[in-house]
């Protein structure tokens, strides 16, 4: 079954893979602060509506083509996004590795900020070379709960 598209813009889209189950944020290029948060919010609202303690969902961030993330967005991710996602049951963000240095640095910073901002919540990040492997990693993380 193909992924369902629930949000789509030139800079990225939000997909759902009900077989994992997971939400996928797929970045297609650089997104400014407003656009980045709009995409993440669309995904987070869907995640909050579908992930439950009895039936948790995973999260895959496909950042292969993503550019840099503005500093204020990194702060929003580490505080507001992570807190809401954890409250909805997220325990690991599976990240498809970026192909460019700006995306790689953004992912490293997010992982660092997440590890330092939410140590008590137990939110982890994991890097994968492909979308298929990230989905497998998300499925494995859900099964380990």
Helices and strands as residue ranges (DSSP letters): E 4-9, E 12-17, E 22-27, H 33-50, E 58-62, H 71-76, I 77-81, H 82-87, E 92-96, H 101-117, E 124-128, H 131-143
